[in-house]
């Protein structure tokens, strides 16, 4: 279900903005403004509203950390998402440091873009799928998770195993809570227990290590896992509401 939200579209070419305006309007979002510059919108507003501010990159403009910091100062109540032309780790990092809630690459399907914007509107931080793949490619067990136990030796409960498989799949706490019919507070307790038992410091490390052990991510259902570890294990993409099938990587939310 689409989260109804006010949207401001800034940047990009006029044809890209018009395409996004029509797409988001068809998803029952209220488009407050579309234009090349944010200043034009701010001149018409007494205060910048609590909206979803989608900043679009093009060949002539990249939303740098300094520019984003200015946008954040002008629109403190807005949730900011960037629609970038390509994945660049340093640019993405600067964007989140400057206060962005989402960093998306423009090769998304329309349905997935809408789903990510819904999550951002709900307060989640959304990272591009390319980040997950980069972490997997660069990580090794000894570097990322020193002294990690084995899956068998971790002594995870059945519920903790369900949580871990959903961490591999990149599901945020809100989605895990709904799927397992437990509260978000309970999900957080289980996540912390998993991190402690695996001797890792965050959910990304847990997901990478567990995938290297042969455990597969999933959006729901059977929680079985292979007995034999394989170094070529891939993280399944759950989609946003178990709609999107599987992929080699997934967008991650930052909250534990």
Buried (B, 14 or more C-beta within 10 A) or exposed (E): EBBEBBBBBBBBEEEBBEEBBEEBEEBEBEBBBBBBEBEEBBEEEEEBBEBBBBBBBBEEBBBEBEBBBEBBEBBEEBBBBBBBBEBBEEBBEBBBEBBBBBBBBBEBEEBBBBBBBBBBBEEBBBBBBBBBBBBBEEBEBEEBBEEBBEBEEBEBEEBBBBBBBBBBBBBBBBBBBBBBEBEBEBBBEBBEBBBEBBBBEEBBBBBBBBBBBBBBBBBBEEBEBEEEBEEEBBBBBBBBEBEBEBBEBBBBBBBB
